[in-house]
């Protein structure tokens, strides 16, 4: 349908065919198998939460302090 000129309208048959093609493509994508590395982790595979020191090491000391400092009011419109 994208190959039609801008001022030309598609026929009912063309629109129905386009709809069937899109439906077939979507149906094919719905049944895609998820690779094992993308599946959710089992409970025994979930790592323990990070300690405060580990978080500080990952984000930096100043960022950690800024994230935990509640002195600034939150903006309603942002």
One Martini backbone bead per residue (centre of mass of N, CA, C, O) as a GRO file, in nm:
protein
   78
    1UNK     BB    1   0.051   0.066  -0.011
    2UNK     BB    2   0.308   0.259  -0.035
    3UNK     BB    3   0.300   0.267  -0.371
    4UNK     BB    4   0.100   0.486  -0.364
    5UNK     BB    5  -0.020   0.758  -0.443
    6UNK     BB    6  -0.141   1.019  -0.263
    7UNK     BB    7  -0.413   1.060  -0.461
    8UNK     BB    8  -0.458   0.751  -0.420
    9UNK     BB    9  -0.679   0.496  -0.364
   10UNK     BB   10  -0.763   0.220  -0.212
   11UNK     BB   11  -0.889  -0.078  -0.213
   12UNK     BB   12  -1.053  -0.314  -0.049
   13UNK     BB   13  -0.866  -0.546  -0.135
   14UNK     BB   14  -0.600  -0.411  -0.051
   15UNK     BB   15  -0.670  -0.373   0.250
   16UNK     BB   16  -0.725  -0.671   0.311
   17UNK     BB   17  -0.447  -0.775   0.230
   18UNK     BB   18  -0.285  -0.603   0.425
   19UNK     BB   19  -0.421  -0.713   0.682
   20UNK     BB   20  -0.335  -1.010   0.641
   21UNK     BB   21  -0.030  -0.958   0.645
   22UNK     BB   22  -0.014  -0.834   0.926
   23UNK     BB   23  -0.144  -1.069   1.080
   24UNK     BB   24   0.069  -1.280   0.998
   25UNK     BB   25   0.312  -1.135   1.118
   26UNK     BB   26   0.207  -1.120   1.410
   27UNK     BB   27   0.165  -1.426   1.450
   28UNK     BB   28   0.463  -1.501   1.410
   29UNK     BB   29   0.569  -1.325   1.657
   30UNK     BB   30   0.402  -1.454   1.897
   31UNK     BB   31   0.567  -1.753   1.858
   32UNK     BB   32   0.828  -1.679   1.981
   33UNK     BB   33   1.108  -1.798   2.112
   34UNK     BB   34   1.272  -1.774   2.407
   35UNK     BB   35   1.564  -1.739   2.509
   36UNK     BB   36   1.721  -1.850   2.789
   37UNK     BB   37   1.871  -1.568   2.854
   38UNK     BB   38   1.569  -1.413   2.863
   39UNK     BB   39   1.467  -1.543   3.096
   40UNK     BB   40   1.357  -1.580   3.388
   41UNK     BB   41   1.455  -1.609   3.700
   42UNK     BB   42   1.509  -1.800   3.943
   43UNK     BB   43   1.518  -1.784   4.277
   44UNK     BB   44   1.816  -1.915   4.295
   45UNK     BB   45   1.934  -1.683   4.072
   46UNK     BB   46   1.900  -1.451   4.258
   47UNK     BB   47   2.060  -1.202   4.372
   48UNK     BB   48   2.160  -1.032   4.616
   49UNK     BB   49   2.153  -0.756   4.762
   50UNK     BB   50   2.301  -0.469   4.783
   51UNK     BB   51   2.510  -0.297   4.943
   52UNK     BB   52   2.593   0.014   5.032
   53UNK     BB   53   2.890  -0.009   4.933
   54UNK     BB   54   2.826  -0.119   4.646
   55UNK     BB   55   2.662   0.123   4.554
   56UNK     BB   56   2.879   0.337   4.593
   57UNK     BB   57   3.081   0.205   4.392
   58UNK     BB   58   2.891   0.229   4.138
   59UNK     BB   59   2.784   0.554   4.170
   60UNK     BB   60   2.902   0.703   4.393
   61UNK     BB   61   2.910   0.903   4.662
   62UNK     BB   62   2.754   1.158   4.567
   63UNK     BB   63   2.513   1.014   4.436
   64UNK     BB   64   2.422   0.873   4.691
   65UNK     BB   65   2.369   1.128   4.857
   66UNK     BB   66   2.168   1.261   4.661
   67UNK     BB   67   1.956   1.024   4.666
   68UNK     BB   68   1.926   1.041   5.000
   69UNK     BB   69   1.860   1.344   4.978
   70UNK     BB   70   1.550   1.515   5.102
   71UNK     BB   71   1.554   1.839   5.084
   72UNK     BB   72   1.432   1.834   4.809
   73UNK     BB   73   1.169   1.897   4.638
   74UNK     BB   74   0.942   1.768   4.442
   75UNK     BB   75   0.831   1.780   4.123
   76UNK     BB   76   0.522   1.771   3.973
   77UNK     BB   77   0.601   1.864   3.650
   78UNK     BB   78   0.849   1.635   3.581
   0.00000   0.00000   0.00000
